[in-house]
Amino acid sequence: MTVQTGAAIVSIRDEIVDINALAIRTASANKRITAEVCKRLSTLSYEELGFLASDRSSPQDRRYLLWIAMCRYYLFVGEFASEVLRERFLLGETISLADYDRFVLNKALWHPELESVSTATASKLRGNVFKAMREAELIEGGPRGACAIVPAVPGHTLSEMEGPDAASLLFLPVRGLVN
């Protein structure tokens, strides 16, 4: 992503870091978080980015779209969302850290590289996924116990924007495709 400013081309990511647009205390965290945000936003279409930045979108639709961006960028998270989060929602069940751990064990059968992830890293990744689900208001409940899954109700504009198949909405706890 770049913008033309006079004769020089300035990277948007570098500009965000330089002006500390995200108001992050340390320079290293500023760079890391800005890079992460840019990676996730890169998965969104121009229409989705415009919607995210506009006053047409509700705060909840913005949270859903940011969760969708995370699921698109991190395919593993997307698979967890559609295979575990949504499935448990459709069955009327809660979701827990143990569900995530079982998902990882099942995926390790097909992806042996998952077995080499340290326990500390695996725990941090699991915590980040659950934190992101809480921030998107897809789950509620204690960090250690079973969490209630909150039905997602995307707004009409977001539902239409995702297209006729609404595949990205399958990252959300919804019943069927939303049109």
CYANA upper distance limits for C-alpha pairs under 8 A (distance plus 0.5 A):
  1 MET  CA     11 SER  CA      6.93
  1 MET  CA     12 ILE  CA      6.70
  1 MET  CA     13 ARG  CA      8.28
  2 THR  CA      9 ILE  CA      7.05
  2 THR  CA     10 VAL  CA      6.46
  2 THR  CA     11 SER  CA      5.26
  2 THR  CA     12 ILE  CA      6.08
  3 VAL  CA      9 ILE  CA      6.54
  3 VAL  CA     10 VAL  CA      6.43
  3 VAL  CA     11 SER  CA      7.22
  3 VAL  CA     12 ILE  CA      7.29
  4 GLN  CA      8 ALA  CA      6.96
  4 GLN  CA      9 ILE  CA      5.54
  4 GLN  CA     10 VAL  CA      7.22
  5 THR  CA      9 ILE  CA      6.62
  5 THR  CA     10 VAL  CA      7.40
 10 VAL  CA     14 ASP  CA      7.77
 10 VAL  CA     15 GLU  CA      7.48
 11 SER  CA     15 GLU  CA      6.72
 12 ILE  CA     16 ILE  CA      6.61
 13 ARG  CA     17 VAL  CA      6.79
 13 ARG  CA     34 THR  CA      7.13
 13 ARG  CA     35 ALA  CA      7.37
 13 ARG  CA     38 CYS  CA      7.51
 14 ASP  CA     18 ASP  CA      6.47
 15 GLU  CA     19 ILE  CA      6.64
 16 ILE  CA     20 ASN  CA      6.20
 16 ILE  CA     21 ALA  CA      5.70
 16 ILE  CA     22 LEU  CA      7.88
 16 ILE  CA     34 THR  CA      7.62
 17 VAL  CA     21 ALA  CA      7.26
 17 VAL  CA     27 ALA  CA      8.40
 17 VAL  CA     30 ASN  CA      6.66
 17 VAL  CA     31 LYS  CA      6.43
 17 VAL  CA     34 THR  CA      7.25
 20 ASN  CA     24 ILE  CA      7.08
 20 ASN  CA     30 ASN  CA      7.41
 22 LEU  CA     30 ASN  CA      7.85
 22 LEU  CA     34 THR  CA      8.11
 23 ALA  CA     30 ASN  CA      8.32
 24 ILE  CA     29 ALA  CA      7.28
 24 ILE  CA     30 ASN  CA      5.82
 25 ARG  CA     29 ALA  CA      7.89
 25 ARG  CA     30 ASN  CA      7.70
 26 THR  CA     30 ASN  CA      6.54
 27 ALA  CA     31 LYS  CA      6.73
 28 SER  CA     32 ARG  CA      6.68
 29 ALA  CA     33 ILE  CA      6.38
 30 ASN  CA     34 THR  CA      6.41
 31 LYS  CA     35 ALA  CA      6.55
 32 ARG  CA     36 GLU  CA      6.75
 33 ILE  CA     37 VAL  CA      6.63
 34 THR  CA     38 CYS  CA      6.65
 35 ALA  CA     39 LYS  CA      6.67
 36 GLU  CA     40 ARG  CA      6.88
 37 VAL  CA     41 LEU  CA      6.59
 38 CYS  CA     42 SER  CA      6.48
 39 LYS  CA     43 THR  CA      7.77
 39 LYS  CA     73 TYR  CA      7.64
 40 ARG  CA     44 LEU  CA      8.19
 40 ARG  CA     66 LEU  CA      8.22
 40 ARG  CA     69 ALA  CA      5.72
 40 ARG  CA     70 MET  CA      6.03
 40 ARG  CA     72 ARG  CA      8.22
 40 ARG  CA     73 TYR  CA      6.23
 41 LEU  CA     49 LEU  CA      8.09
 41 LEU  CA     66 LEU  CA      8.28
 41 LEU  CA     69 ALA  CA      6.76
 43 THR  CA     69 ALA  CA      6.32
 43 THR  CA     72 ARG  CA      6.89
 43 THR  CA     73 TYR  CA      6.82
 44 LEU  CA     48 GLU  CA      6.17
 44 LEU  CA     49 LEU  CA      6.59
 44 LEU  CA     69 ALA  CA      6.87
 45 SER  CA     49 LEU  CA      6.63
 46 TYR  CA     50 GLY  CA      6.53
 47 GLU  CA     51 PHE  CA      6.65
 47 GLU  CA    161 MET  CA      8.18
 48 GLU  CA     52 LEU  CA      6.53
 48 GLU  CA     65 LEU  CA      8.37
 48 GLU  CA    161 MET  CA      7.86
 49 LEU  CA     53 ALA  CA      6.75
 50 GLY  CA     54 SER  CA      6.51
 51 PHE  CA     55 ASP  CA      8.30
 51 PHE  CA     56 ARG  CA      7.17
 51 PHE  CA     57 SER  CA      6.52
 52 LEU  CA     57 SER  CA      6.84
 52 LEU  CA     62 ARG  CA      6.18
 52 LEU  CA     65 LEU  CA      7.87
 53 ALA  CA     57 SER  CA      8.32
 57 SER  CA     61 ASP  CA      6.51
 57 SER  CA     62 ARG  CA      7.00
 57 SER  CA    157 THR  CA      8.50
 58 SER  CA     62 ARG  CA      6.83
 58 SER  CA    155 GLY  CA      8.35
 59 PRO  CA     63 ARG  CA      6.85
 60 GLN  CA     64 TYR  CA      6.74
 60 GLN  CA    136 ALA  CA      7.95
 60 GLN  CA    137 GLU  CA      8.46
 60 GLN  CA    154 PRO  CA      8.25
 61 ASP  CA     65 LEU  CA      6.57
 61 ASP  CA    154 PRO  CA      6.46
 61 ASP  CA    155 GLY  CA      7.01
 61 ASP  CA    158 LEU  CA      7.37
 62 ARG  CA     66 LEU  CA      6.67
 63 ARG  CA     67 TRP  CA      6.73
 63 ARG  CA    135 GLU  CA      7.76
 63 ARG  CA    136 ALA  CA      5.26
 63 ARG  CA    137 GLU  CA      8.10
 64 TYR  CA     68 ILE  CA      6.63
 64 TYR  CA    136 ALA  CA      6.41
 64 TYR  CA    154 PRO  CA      7.91
 64 TYR  CA    172 LEU  CA      8.14
 65 LEU  CA     69 ALA  CA      6.63
 66 LEU  CA     70 MET  CA      6.80
 66 LEU  CA    136 ALA  CA      8.20
 67 TRP  CA     71 CYS  CA      6.75
 67 TRP  CA    132 ALA  CA      7.61
 67 TRP  CA    133 MET  CA      7.89
 67 TRP  CA    136 ALA  CA      6.81
 68 ILE  CA     72 ARG  CA      6.61
 68 ILE  CA     78 GLY  CA      8.41
 68 ILE  CA    168 SER  CA      6.95
 68 ILE  CA    169 LEU  CA      8.08
 68 ILE  CA    171 PHE  CA      6.92
 68 ILE  CA    172 LEU  CA      8.40
 69 ALA  CA     73 TYR  CA      6.64
 70 MET  CA     74 TYR  CA      6.40
 70 MET  CA     77 VAL  CA      7.82
 70 MET  CA     78 GLY  CA      8.05
 71 CYS  CA     75 LEU  CA      6.40
 71 CYS  CA     76 PHE  CA      8.01
 71 CYS  CA     77 VAL  CA      5.68
 71 CYS  CA     78 GLY  CA      4.42
 71 CYS  CA     79 GLU  CA      8.19
 71 CYS  CA     81 ALA  CA      7.91
 71 CYS  CA    171 PHE  CA      7.44
 72 ARG  CA     78 GLY  CA      6.64
 74 TYR  CA     78 GLY  CA      6.89
 75 LEU  CA     79 GLU  CA      6.58
 76 PHE  CA     80 PHE  CA      6.74
 77 VAL  CA     81 ALA  CA      6.59
 77 VAL  CA    129 VAL  CA      7.79
 78 GLY  CA     82 SER  CA      6.69
 78 GLY  CA    171 PHE  CA      6.68
 79 GLU  CA     83 GLU  CA      6.11
 79 GLU  CA     84 VAL  CA      8.26
 79 GLU  CA    171 PHE  CA      8.49
 80 PHE  CA     84 VAL  CA      5.74
 80 PHE  CA     85 LEU  CA      7.03
 80 PHE  CA    100 TYR  CA      8.06
 80 PHE  CA    103 PHE  CA      7.61
 81 ALA  CA     85 LEU  CA      5.27
 81 ALA  CA     86 ARG  CA      6.61
 81 ALA  CA    170 LEU  CA      8.26
 81 ALA  CA    171 PHE  CA      5.49
 81 ALA  CA    172 LEU  CA      7.36
 82 SER  CA     86 ARG  CA      5.70
 82 SER  CA     87 GLU  CA      7.44
 82 SER  CA    170 LEU  CA      6.12
 82 SER  CA    171 PHE  CA      5.39
 82 SER  CA    172 LEU  CA      7.72
 83 GLU  CA     87 GLU  CA      6.29
 84 VAL  CA     88 ARG  CA      6.35
 84 VAL  CA     99 ASP  CA      7.94
 84 VAL  CA    100 TYR  CA      8.36
 84 VAL  CA    103 PHE  CA      8.03
 85 LEU  CA     89 PHE  CA      6.69
 85 LEU  CA     95 ILE  CA      7.38
 85 LEU  CA    149 ILE  CA      8.26
 85 LEU  CA    172 LEU  CA      8.21
 85 LEU  CA    173 PRO  CA      7.11
 86 ARG  CA     90 LEU  CA      6.65
 86 ARG  CA    170 LEU  CA      7.69
 86 ARG  CA    171 PHE  CA      7.52
 86 ARG  CA    172 LEU  CA      6.83
 86 ARG  CA    173 PRO  CA      5.09
 86 ARG  CA    174 VAL  CA      7.46
 87 GLU  CA     91 LEU  CA      6.77
 87 GLU  CA    173 PRO  CA      8.50
 88 ARG  CA     92 GLY  CA      6.71
 88 ARG  CA     93 GLU  CA      5.63
 88 ARG  CA     94 THR  CA      7.00
 88 ARG  CA     95 ILE  CA      7.22
 89 PHE  CA     93 GLU  CA      6.29
 89 PHE  CA     94 THR  CA      7.61
 89 PHE  CA    149 ILE  CA      6.61
 89 PHE  CA    151 PRO  CA      8.12
 89 PHE  CA    173 PRO  CA      6.41
 89 PHE  CA    174 VAL  CA      8.34
 90 LEU  CA    173 PRO  CA      8.08
 90 LEU  CA    174 VAL  CA      8.29
 90 LEU  CA    175 ARG  CA      7.25
 93 GLU  CA    148 ALA  CA      8.14
 93 GLU  CA    149 ILE  CA      8.20
 94 THR  CA    146 ALA  CA      6.34
 94 THR  CA    147 CYS  CA      5.95
 94 THR  CA    148 ALA  CA      5.41
 94 THR  CA    149 ILE  CA      6.47
 95 ILE  CA     99 ASP  CA      6.85
 95 ILE  CA    146 ALA  CA      5.95
 95 ILE  CA    147 CYS  CA      5.74
 95 ILE  CA    148 ALA  CA      7.11
 95 ILE  CA    149 ILE  CA      7.37
 96 SER  CA    100 TYR  CA      7.40
 96 SER  CA    144 ARG  CA      8.05
 96 SER  CA    145 GLY  CA      6.74
 96 SER  CA    146 ALA  CA      4.96
 96 SER  CA    147 CYS  CA      6.47
 97 LEU  CA    101 ASP  CA      6.80
 97 LEU  CA    126 ARG  CA      7.87
 97 LEU  CA    144 ARG  CA      7.53
 97 LEU  CA    145 GLY  CA      8.09
 97 LEU  CA    146 ALA  CA      8.02
 98 ALA  CA    102 ARG  CA      6.63
 99 ASP  CA    103 PHE  CA      6.69
100 TYR  CA    104 VAL  CA      6.78
100 TYR  CA    126 ARG  CA      7.56
101 ASP  CA    105 LEU  CA      6.76
102 ARG  CA    106 ASN  CA      6.65
103 PHE  CA    107 LYS  CA      6.68
104 VAL  CA    108 ALA  CA      6.55
104 VAL  CA    114 LEU  CA      8.03
105 LEU  CA    109 LEU  CA      7.48
106 ASN  CA    110 TRP  CA      8.18
107 LYS  CA    111 HIS  CA      6.45
107 LYS  CA    114 LEU  CA      8.25
108 ALA  CA    112 PRO  CA      5.61
108 ALA  CA    113 GLU  CA      7.70
108 ALA  CA    114 LEU  CA      5.86
108 ALA  CA    115 GLU  CA      6.81
112 PRO  CA    116 SER  CA      8.09
113 GLU  CA    117 VAL  CA      7.77
117 VAL  CA    121 THR  CA      6.90
117 VAL  CA    122 ALA  CA      6.76
118 SER  CA    122 ALA  CA      6.60
119 THR  CA    123 SER  CA      6.56
120 ALA  CA    124 LYS  CA      6.69
121 THR  CA    125 LEU  CA      6.61
122 ALA  CA    126 ARG  CA      6.61
123 SER  CA    127 GLY  CA      6.60
124 LYS  CA    128 ASN  CA      6.65
125 LEU  CA    129 VAL  CA      6.80
126 ARG  CA    130 PHE  CA      6.86
127 GLY  CA    131 LYS  CA      6.48
128 ASN  CA    132 ALA  CA      6.56
129 VAL  CA    133 MET  CA      6.76
130 PHE  CA    134 ARG  CA      6.70
130 PHE  CA    143 PRO  CA      8.42
131 LYS  CA    135 GLU  CA      6.65
132 ALA  CA    136 ALA  CA      6.61
133 MET  CA    137 GLU  CA      6.65
133 MET  CA    138 LEU  CA      5.73
133 MET  CA    139 ILE  CA      6.44
134 ARG  CA    138 LEU  CA      6.37
134 ARG  CA    139 ILE  CA      5.75
134 ARG  CA    140 GLU  CA      6.72
137 GLU  CA    150 VAL  CA      7.43
138 LEU  CA    149 ILE  CA      6.40
138 LEU  CA    150 VAL  CA      5.42
138 LEU  CA    151 PRO  CA      7.40
138 LEU  CA    152 ALA  CA      7.21
138 LEU  CA    172 LEU  CA      8.03
138 LEU  CA    173 PRO  CA      7.72
139 ILE  CA    147 CYS  CA      6.47
139 ILE  CA    148 ALA  CA      6.00
139 ILE  CA    149 ILE  CA      4.96
139 ILE  CA    150 VAL  CA      5.76
140 GLU  CA    147 CYS  CA      5.94
140 GLU  CA    148 ALA  CA      5.84
140 GLU  CA    149 ILE  CA      7.10
140 GLU  CA    150 VAL  CA      7.55
141 GLY  CA    145 GLY  CA      7.83
141 GLY  CA    146 ALA  CA      7.46
141 GLY  CA    147 CYS  CA      5.12
141 GLY  CA    148 ALA  CA      6.69
142 GLY  CA    146 ALA  CA      7.55
142 GLY  CA    147 CYS  CA      6.95
143 PRO  CA    147 CYS  CA      8.28
149 ILE  CA    173 PRO  CA      7.90
150 VAL  CA    173 PRO  CA      7.69
151 PRO  CA    173 PRO  CA      5.89
151 PRO  CA    174 VAL  CA      6.52
152 ALA  CA    172 LEU  CA      6.63
152 ALA  CA    173 PRO  CA      5.95
152 ALA  CA    174 VAL  CA      6.08
153 VAL  CA    174 VAL  CA      7.72
154 PRO  CA    158 LEU  CA      6.67
154 PRO  CA    159 SER  CA      6.60
155 GLY  CA    159 SER  CA      6.68
156 HIS  CA    160 GLU  CA      6.64
156 HIS  CA    179 ASN  CA      8.08
157 THR  CA    161 MET  CA      6.47
158 LEU  CA    162 GLU  CA      6.85
159 SER  CA    163 GLY  CA      7.77
159 SER  CA    166 ALA  CA      7.56
159 SER  CA    169 LEU  CA      8.15
159 SER  CA    178 VAL  CA      6.50
159 SER  CA    179 ASN  CA      6.25
160 GLU  CA    164 PRO  CA      7.79
160 GLU  CA    166 ALA  CA      8.48
160 GLU  CA    179 ASN  CA      6.64
162 GLU  CA    166 ALA  CA      5.53
162 GLU  CA    167 ALA  CA      7.88
162 GLU  CA    168 SER  CA      7.15
162 GLU  CA    169 LEU  CA      7.83
164 PRO  CA    179 ASN  CA      7.65
165 ASP  CA    177 LEU  CA      7.72
166 ALA  CA    170 LEU  CA      7.74
166 ALA  CA    177 LEU  CA      6.61
166 ALA  CA    178 VAL  CA      7.29
166 ALA  CA    179 ASN  CA      8.09
167 ALA  CA    171 PHE  CA      8.36
167 ALA  CA    177 LEU  CA      8.32
168 SER  CA    172 LEU  CA      8.41
169 LEU  CA    174 VAL  CA      7.96
169 LEU  CA    177 LEU  CA      7.60
169 LEU  CA    178 VAL  CA      7.91
170 LEU  CA    174 VAL  CA      7.54
170 LEU  CA    177 LEU  CA      7.87
174 VAL  CA    178 VAL  CA      8.16
